[in-house]
């Protein structure tokens, strides 16, 4: 609300308000969610704690795990449904009501009802929810199959537990925000970003809070895909580097990769569709230190916003990536936003010498260069993980650099990987906010099938897909958000019998044709893994439907500067900047002074309010028709 006031936003005249929030994500990561109670099938009280018998660390019996719901708040009741959906043990309603009342007395704020195989037959879970809602003192009742209708009890239970633990926090937070927006005269239904890069209403987000997990990075990836397509570059690797983390995603043909097999933390899987973002602890605030083995390490520990890097004057005393960039001349201490107290450059130099330089026998510049080199290697490794290790050559892509620190490192990163081009959007630090207003309404549905594809009845699957599509359309209609149309996309999760990981593919025919789907699966499997398994039986694991309410499109030409008339006016100054082992007198340009069609040869530094772009020697920068910086490396 303070930001809206500073922007002088006239709320009664706004037609849309989209909010991206990390409230839910942080609550899970920091284990600061609400106190939850769990009622589950007799014999399965400890599913959330047993998990998949993985280890926190690959070597040694080290590390700990705290389940989202502690054992004293997990209760069993007699009931059982088998994997075919047959009721073996009817729900003991008296025992269930007693369990719910016991959890209320113990102080649980939110309730999870998670019964075995409810994804295939939810009858007993629905009856339990009906009983619980009559006696639970608030609306925070999470019913497992309503959050995720998919096999694998641990993952489904974990997803439901995540939803319950953050639901009260999200509901209160979003309720306060919606109230303040209403008091200020905003009339439409506010929207909230989801991890799948779609939006939902605040009321829906308060009920299905788990959908907001990892929604911040998703918005940025959505913007990267759209800006890349409009710039004529549909294959990009989106690199979002801020103060603490580096988020990287592969985008092919303008479509970001989605995943429904993400873990938000160790042993905390969240099985809802979300943008496939790989995150490492590397950002401008990452702390450089010497390990006990005498090696230079950068991150994952971060100085955060407070105390922050030394040069921010907020009390930081340990050298960070930002401090190294400052000492190398790539950042201007006089123009960086967020500085609370001017810190002499000599103080930054002395800290780098004390903690890094002298232990390694390096001077301050060499130490700073080493910090940047190690950080670049970390960033490059993250990109290799989402590209080379999945069969894609990064040289076939462009780096889309955003976030406050992304453009600062992008050219060096492209050189390290052999990537030929870098795209820096018009406002790198506000790219995720741009993604919020580009996002459509979106709702995802899944139903586990687990049947051999060759022996399946396509008409039965058509009925499931049609029911999912109808539910999505009904939700969008209930949300009363203006949309230009509704798009329905069907997908199938398939695997060969004996495998454990599914291969997702679109179902494009008007009706579900098992033979056609099998042929398509074999073709796509061969293209992805370069192998044919013709003798293996194909299993249809899940059917998925994505229902999208398309909102009015916003043109990226809104951000385009005026075309160039003659040569650019000139840099605002020149600064000595270190690149590798050489010192260059480098021109400093303001982004606003670069018109469409402007070209500059590196070394060049381009400064703007929300980011600094570094163009290394030998690279060339050009401003495209939308105001993006296209750097040829």
N, C-alpha and C positions, 0 to 999 in steps of 0.2 A: 504494500500500500504506500510505503514511503517512496518507492521507486516511481510509482504512478504519479504521486504528487510532484516529485522532482521533474518528471517528464511533462508536467502540465496536461495530463491526459483528461479529456472531457468524457468521463465514463458514460453519461447518458447517451452520448452519440456513438459510442463504440458498438460494433456489430458482433464482435467475438472476443473472447478472453481465453487463452490457452495457457495452462500452467504446467511446467515441468518441475518435479520435486524429487529430492533425494531423501525425504523424511522416512519413507518406508525402508528404502535400501539401507540407510545408516542405522536404523533401529535394529535390523537383523544383524548387520555386521558387528555392531557394538553390543549386541545382546541386551538391548534396552527396550524390548517389546513388552506388551502387556502380559500379566500373569494369566496363563491359559490352562484350562482343564481339558482332558481328552477322555472320551468314552469310546472304547473299542471292543472288538470281538474277544471273547474269553480265550486266553492263551497267547494273545498278541500285544500285550501291554508294552513290551520292550522293543517293538519293531523300530521305532524312531532312534533308539540307541544302538541297536545291533547293526542297522544299516547294511552295507555291502562288505563289511570286514576289510575295508581299505585302511591305510595308515596315514596319519597327518604328514609324515616325512618319509621319503623313500628309504633312508638308511637309519638303522637303530630303532629301538622301541621308545621313541621320544614323541612328545606332543600330547595334547589333551583334547577332549571333545566334550562340550556341554550341549546336551540336547535342548531344543527350543522349549520343550515342555519337560519339567523335571519329574522324576518317578512318582513322587507323592501326589502329583496332580494327574496321573494316568490311571484310569480305572477300567476294569473289564466287566462285561455283562454277557450272560448267555445269549447267543444268537449265532447262526452260521448259514452262509450261502456258499454253494460250491462254484467252481469256475465255469460251469455251464448255466449258472443262474438259478439252480434248484435250491429251495429253502430246506436245509437239513435240520436246523434247530430254529424254531420260531423265536422272535424277540421276546424276552422276559420283560414285559413293560413295567412291572412292579420293581424289579431290580434296576432297570434303567432309570426310573424316576428317583429311586433312592440314591443312585450314583450321582445324578445331576445335583440333587440337594446337598450331598456331601461335598461336592466341588464348590458350591456356593458358600457353604460354611467355611471352607478352607481359604476362601478369599480369591477364587478365580474370577477374572473379569470377562474373559472370553471363553467360549466353549467350542471344541472340535468334536464332531461325530464322524468316526471313521471306521466303517465295518468292512470286513473282508468281502471282496468281489462285488461291492455295490455298484461298480461301473457297469456290470452286465445286468444286474437286477437291483435297482435302488429301493425296492418296496419297503424293506425293513428300516433302511436309513431314513426314508421319508417319514415313516411313522414315528421314529424316534425324534426327528426334528419337530414334528407336530406336538409331541409331548413336551419337549424341552422348551419350546418357545412360549408355552403357557406358564412356565414357572421361572424361566431365566429372567433376571432383573433388568436386562438391557437387550438391545437387538443384535448383540455380537455373538451369533451362533453360526458357525461355519459347518456346512454339510459337505463331506468329502466329494461325493460324485458331482455336486453342483459346481465345484471349483475345477475338477479334472475328472473326466470320465474315461479313464485310461488304465490299463493293467500296470502292474508293479506296485505292490502295496506300500513299500518303503517310500518310493518317490511320490506317490499320490498322497500318502500321509504327511510327508514333509512339506509338500506344497500347501496342503490344507493348514498345517501348523504355522507356516509362514504367514498365510492370509490372516489367521486368527490373532497371531501375536502383534501384527501391525494394524489390524482393522480399527481398534479403538483409537489409536494414535492418529491414523489418517482421517478417521471420521471427525474427530474433534478439530483437527487442524483445518481440514477442508470446510467444515461447518463454520468455523470462525471466519475463514477467508470469504466464503460465499456470503455470509452475513454482512461483512464489511463492504463487499462489492455492491450488495443490494442497497445498503444504507447510502452509498455514494451515488446511486442512481443507475447502476448497471442492471439491465433488464433480462438479457438472454441467459440461457443456461451456461454457466462456465464449464470449460472442458479441461481434462487432465490427460497428459501424455501417458501412454502405455509403453511397456518394454518392447512391444511388437511394432513400434513406430506408428501406431494409430492413436486415436484419442477416444475417450469416453467421457460421459458427463460426470460431474463431481459426485452426484448421488450414486451412480454405478461404481465409481472408484472407491467410495466409502464402503461399499458392500464387497467388491472384489478387489481388495487392496493389493493382493499379490500381483495383479496385472501392472502395477506401477513400478515394480522392482526393475532396476536398471533402465528406467525410462529416460534418464538424462542423456547417456551416450546414444540412445536410439534416435533421439531428435536430431542430433548432430549428423548421424549417418544418413538419415533421410534427406537432410539438406544437401549433404555431399553428393548423394545420388542425383538429386534434381539439378543442382548447379552444374555437375559434371556433364549431364546429358545436354543441357542447354548450351554448354560451352563446346559441345561436339566431342566430348571425351567420356564415353559411357563405361569404360573399364578403369576404375580408380581404386586405390588403396587409401581409405579414409584414415587419417592420423590426427587424433585429437590429443594434444599435449597441453596440460594445464600446470598447476602448481604441484600436484601430488602424483598424478597418474598419467599414463599414456595408453589411450584406447585405440585399437586398430581393428579395421573391418575391411573385408574384401567385397567389392561391388563389381559384379559382372553384368554387362549389358544394361546398366542403369538400375539393377535390382540388388539390394543388399541381401546378404545371406541370412536366413532365419534358422534358429535352432530351438528345439524343445528339450534339449538335454544339457542344460547349464546348471552348474553348482554356484550358488552365490557365496558360499564359504565351504570349508571342509565339512563333508558329510551333511550338507544342507542343500540338496537338490531342489530346484524350482522348475517343475515340468510344465510351464506354460510357454507358448511361442514368444520368443524375443529375438531381437537382432543379435546375430552371432558376433559379439564383441570380445576381443581378447585384451585383457588389461594387465599391465605390469606397473609396479611402483617406481615410475620414473617421470619426473616433472621438474619444473623450474626450482621447486623447493627441495628436491632430493639432496640429501646430505652426503658429502664426500668424506671418506674416512680411510684409515689404514687398518686392515684387519690384523689379527694376531699372527697371521702368516706373513705379514709384511706386504700385502697386496693392496693396491688401490681399489676401493669399492665405492660405487655411487648408488645410493638408494638401497633397499626400498624405503628406508626411514626418511621421513620428510620433516622439514621445519614447519610445515603447515602455514596457515595465515598468521599465526602467532606462536612463537616469536618471529617466524619467517626468515628469509635470507638476511644476511648481515646488512646488506645495502638498503633494506627497507626501513631501517631505523626503528624496529619494533622490539628490539631486545635480542635478536638472534646473534649467536656467537660462533656457530659452526658453519664452515664454508659449504655453499650449495652450488648447483649448476648455474643459477642466476648470478651468483657472485663471480663465478669463473667467466661467464659471458661479459659481465661488466668490466672485469680487469683486462679482457682481451680487446675491449673497445667496441664490442658489438651492441652494447646498450648504453644509453645516455643517462647518467644519474639525474640530470636536471629535468628530463622530460618523462621519466617513468611514472605512470599513475600509481597511487597507493603508497607513496613515500610519506612516512609520518615525521621522520627526522633525518636531515641530511647527514650521512655518514661519510667521512673523508675516504677517498679511494685508498689512501695509504693504510687505513684501518682494515679494509678488505684485503689488501695485499699482505699485510702482516698475518692476518688470520689464515690465509691460504698457505703462507710460508710455514707458519707454526704447525698446522695440522697435516699438511700434505708435502710441501716443498722440502723442508729440512729432513724429515724422516726418509725421503726418497732421493735426497741429494740433487734436487731440482731448484731452479730459481722460480719466482712467482709466476712468470709467463709460461714456463715449461709445465709447471704444476697445473695451471689453469687449462692449458692445452690437453694435458693428460686427462683431466676431469671430463672435458668435452668429448674426448675420444672414447673413453669408457662408456659415457652416457650414450653416445651414438651407437656403439656396439650393442648395448642393451636394446635400444630402439630397433635396430636392424634385425636382431634376433626375434623380436616380437613379430615383425613383418614377415620374416621367413616362415614363422610358425603358421601363419594364415595363408601363405602363398605357396612356397616351395614344398612344404611338408604336406600340402593338400593337392599337389600336382599342377600348380600354376607358376608360371615364370613371372617374377615381378617386373621384368623388362617389357612385358606386354601391357603394363599398366602405367598410370600416372599416379604420383603421390598427391593426395588432396590434403593439404596441411592447414589445420585450423586449431582453435584453442589459443590461449594467450601466448604459448611458447612454441606451438607447432611450426609456424613460418620461420622461427629463429634457427631451427635445426634442419629444415627440410632439404635444403640443397646439399648439405654434407651427407645427409642420410641417403639421398638419391645417388650420389657419387659412390657411396659404400655399396649400394645394391645394384648399381648399373641401370637404374631407372632413368629413362630419357627425359621425362618432363615432370615438373611440379606445378600444381594449380593452387594458388592462394586466393580464396574468395574475397569479396569486397570488404567484409567485416569478419575477420577470422574469430575474434573473441565472442561474437554474437551469433555464430553459426547455429548453435543448438537452439537458440531462441527463434531463429529463422525456421528451423525444422518444425517447431511447434505450430507455427501458423501455416505451414505447408501440409500438415498431417490431416488425413481423412479420419472420419469415424471408422472404427474397426472392431469386430468381434469374432473370436475364433472358437471353434467347436471341434471336439474329438470324440470318437467312439471306438473302443477296442473291439476287434473282430476275431483275430487269432484263428483263422481257418485257411486250409490250403486253397490257393487261388483257383487251381484247375477244377476243384470240386465245388466251387461256390456258385450261388445263384445271383446273377447280376441284378435282377429286379428287386431283391431284398435290399441290396446295397443302394439302389436308386431311392428306395423309400427312406433309408437312413439319411442320405445326403439331402433329400428334399426336406426332411424334417429339420435338419440343422439349418438349412437355408431359410426356412420359414421362421425359425426362432430368431435368427439374426435380423431378418427384415422387421419382425415384430418389435424387437428391442430398439432398433433405429427409429421406428415410428413412434414408440413411446418416449424416446428421448427428446423429440420435438426440436431437433437441431436442423436448420435449413440445409438440405443437401441437393445436389444437382442430379443425382441418380444413385442407384445401388448396384454394386458389382459383386458377383458371387464367384468364388474360386474354390474348386474341389481338389483335394490331394489324397494320396494314399501312401501309407508307410508299408514297405515291403522288405522282406529279407529271405534268404535261403534257409531252409530248416537247418538248425544247428548253430546259426549265427545269433549274436545277441544285440547287434546294433542295426537299426533300420536304415533304409535308403528311401528318402521321400521324393515323390515325383508327382507332377500334376496329372489330373484325370481330365482330359480335354474333350472326350467324345460326349455327344448329347446324353447317352445313357451308359451305365457301367457295363463294359464288355470285357469279361475276364480274359478272353483270349488276346484281345488287343492290348489290354493292360500288361499282360505277361510279355508280349513281344516288345512293347515300349520299355518295360523294365529291363529286359535282357540287353536291348540296345544301349540304354543309358548306363547300365552297370558296366558294359564292355568299354564304353567311352570314358567312364570315370576310373576304372581299375585295370583296364586292358586285359581282361580275362573273361572267358565264357564258362559257365557252369550249367551246361544244358541238361545234365543228368540229375541236377539237384531240384528238389521240390520247392516251389515259391510259396511263401506264407504271406497272406494279407493280414498285417498286424493291426493297423488303425485306419479309419477313414476320417478325414479332416475337411472342414469347410471354413473358409474365411469370407465374411460378409463385410463389405466396405461401403460406407456411405460417403460418396465423393463430395467434398466441399468445393466452393468456387476457387479456381486456380489463381495464383498470384504470379505475375510475370517477373522474372529476374531483371528485366530491363528497368524496373523501378530504381535499381541501385547503380545503373550505368552512368559514368561521368560523361561530359560532353566530348565530342570527337576532337582530336588534336588539330590545331591550326598552326602549322609550322613546328619548329622545335620546341620542346618543353622549356619553361621559363628558366630553369636552372636549379641546382641543389640549394638547400638552405645552409650548407656548410660542408666542411671536409674534416674527417677525423682519422687518426691513426688506428688501424685495426689489424690485429694479428690473424693470419690464416696459415695454418700449419706452422712452418718455421720462419715465415717471412712477415714483414710489416708493410702494409699497404696504406697509402693515403687514399682514403675511401670517401667518395661523395655521399652525403646524407640527403635523401629526398623525403619530402612529405607525400604521403599517399594521395592526398587531395589534389596535389599539383600535377598528377600524372593523368593525362587525358587518354581517351580511347585511341589506340594506335601508337602510343609512345613506346619507344624501345630504348633499353639501357644495357650496356655491357658491364659485367662484373669485373672487379668487386664493387658492389653497391649495397647500401642499406636503405630500406624504405621504412619510415616510421609512421605510425598512426596511433589513434587514441587507444585501441584495444590490442595491438600487437606490433612486433617489429619483424620485418622480413630481411633475411640476410641472403645476398646473392654472391656466391663465391667467385673467385677469379676464374675466368674461362667460361662461365655460364652467361646466358643472355636472358633478359627480362623483356616481356612484351605485354601491354595492356590490351585485353581482348574487348570485344564490343559490349560486354556486360560489366566491364570494370575489373574482371579477374586478372591477377598477375599470372601469366604463363611463363615459367622459367625453363628454358632449354638447357639441360645439363651436359 
